[in-house]
Structure formats: structure tokens, C-alpha cells
Amino acid sequence: MATGRLPDHEQRILDEVERALRRDRRLERRMRTHRMRRCPDLSRVTHYRPHVLTVGLLLTVSITLMVLGIVTSRPAVIWTFAALWPLALFASFRLLCRWTER
């Protein structure tokens, strides 16, 4: 078979198959999850919409860890607080942004 252009009827069939595959959402989702990316998808982070209970729980746990870290001076508690505090702040700011958009 030559490496040239497909005959018209075969090209139409191929175009139809490609259109059908593009409309298949499940296939597209599966292909997207298996795709390797060089950089992380930051759009998921910017569209994060936390719930009030999630933010409250994060803030409560991080403040509790802060107090425990001050009282006990254990490195594990301090490092856990250091890891959790930025997440709590980010979720709080995203929640505030969501409230002010209305």
C-alpha cells in the first residue's frame, strides 16, 4: 500500500470514527488520566472550592497542632503543623474568595 492519501470514502469513514471517538467522554477521561505530563495541572488547584466544614476542620487541627507544638516542643508535631498550616490557609482564602464572588 502506498503512503499517499487515503481514498475519499476511506477518509470519510476515518473522519467519522475520529468524530465519534472525540464525543466519547469516558474514553477521553480514561486517556486523560493515563497521559503523562511534564508539569502539574494547576487548573485543578485554582478551581478548588472547599466546604466550610473542611476549612473549619483544617483550621481546628492546625491550631491544635500549633498549641501542642508550643507545649511539648516535639519535632513531629511541629513538622505536622508546618505541613498542615499552609493547606489550611489556602483553603481559607479560597473559601473567602468564593464568598466574595457572590
C-alpha positions as CSV (number, residue, x, y, z in Angstrom):
1,M,0.0,0.0,0.0
2,A,1.3,3.4,-0.9
3,T,1.9,6.0,1.9
4,G,-0.1,8.6,0.0
5,R,-3.5,10.0,0.8
6,L,-6.5,7.7,1.6
7,P,-9.3,7.3,-1.0
8,D,-12.2,9.7,-0.3
9,H,-14.6,7.0,1.0
10,E,-12.0,5.7,3.5
11,Q,-11.1,9.3,4.6
12,R,-14.8,10.0,5.3
13,I,-15.0,6.8,7.3
14,L,-11.9,7.7,9.2
15,D,-13.2,11.2,9.9
16,E,-16.5,9.8,11.2
17,V,-14.7,7.4,13.5
18,E,-12.5,10.2,14.9
19,R,-15.6,12.4,15.5
20,A,-17.3,9.5,17.4
21,L,-14.2,9.0,19.5
22,R,-13.9,12.7,20.3
23,R,-17.5,12.6,21.5
24,D,-16.9,9.7,23.8
25,R,-16.4,11.3,27.3
26,R,-15.5,8.1,29.1
27,L,-12.7,7.3,26.6
28,E,-11.5,10.9,26.8
29,R,-11.4,10.8,30.6
30,R,-9.5,7.5,30.5
31,M,-7.0,8.8,28.0
32,R,-6.5,12.0,30.1
33,T,-5.8,10.0,33.3
34,H,-3.2,7.9,31.5
35,R,-1.5,10.8,29.9
36,M,1.9,11.6,31.3
37,R,2.5,15.3,31.9
38,R,5.7,17.2,32.4
39,C,4.2,19.8,34.6
40,P,1.4,19.6,37.1
41,D,-2.1,20.7,36.1
42,L,-2.6,23.9,38.1
43,S,-6.1,24.5,36.9
44,R,-7.3,21.9,39.4
45,V,-5.7,23.9,42.2
46,T,-7.2,27.2,41.1
47,H,-10.7,25.7,40.8
48,Y,-10.5,24.2,44.3
49,R,-13.8,25.0,46.1
50,P,-13.5,23.9,49.8
51,H,-16.5,23.4,52.0
52,V,-17.0,25.3,55.3
53,L,-16.6,22.1,57.3
54,T,-13.4,21.2,55.6
55,V,-11.9,24.6,56.3
56,G,-13.1,24.5,59.9
57,L,-11.6,21.1,60.4
58,L,-8.3,22.1,58.8
59,L,-8.1,25.2,61.0
60,T,-9.0,23.4,64.1
61,V,-6.5,20.6,63.6
62,S,-3.7,23.1,62.7
63,I,-4.4,25.3,65.7
64,T,-4.4,22.3,68.0
65,L,-1.1,21.1,66.5
66,M,0.3,24.6,67.0
67,V,-0.6,24.6,70.7
68,L,0.7,21.1,71.1
69,G,3.9,22.0,69.4
70,I,4.4,25.0,71.7
71,V,3.6,23.0,74.8
72,T,5.5,19.8,74.0
73,S,8.2,21.1,71.6
74,R,8.2,17.7,69.8
75,P,9.6,17.9,66.3
76,A,7.0,15.6,64.7
77,V,4.1,17.8,66.0
78,I,5.9,21.0,64.8
79,W,6.6,19.5,61.3
80,T,3.0,18.2,61.0
81,F,1.7,21.7,61.9
82,A,4.2,23.2,59.4
83,A,2.8,20.9,56.6
84,L,-0.9,21.4,57.5
85,W,-0.9,25.2,58.1
86,P,-0.3,26.3,54.5
87,L,-3.1,24.0,53.4
88,A,-5.5,25.4,56.0
89,L,-4.6,29.0,54.9
90,F,-5.0,28.2,51.2
91,A,-8.4,26.6,51.8
92,S,-9.5,29.5,54.0
93,F,-8.5,32.0,51.3
94,R,-10.3,30.0,48.6
95,L,-13.4,29.9,50.7
96,L,-13.3,33.7,51.3
97,C,-12.8,34.2,47.6
98,R,-15.9,32.1,46.9
99,W,-17.9,34.0,49.4
100,T,-16.9,37.4,48.0
101,E,-17.7,36.4,44.4
102,R,-21.4,36.3,45.1
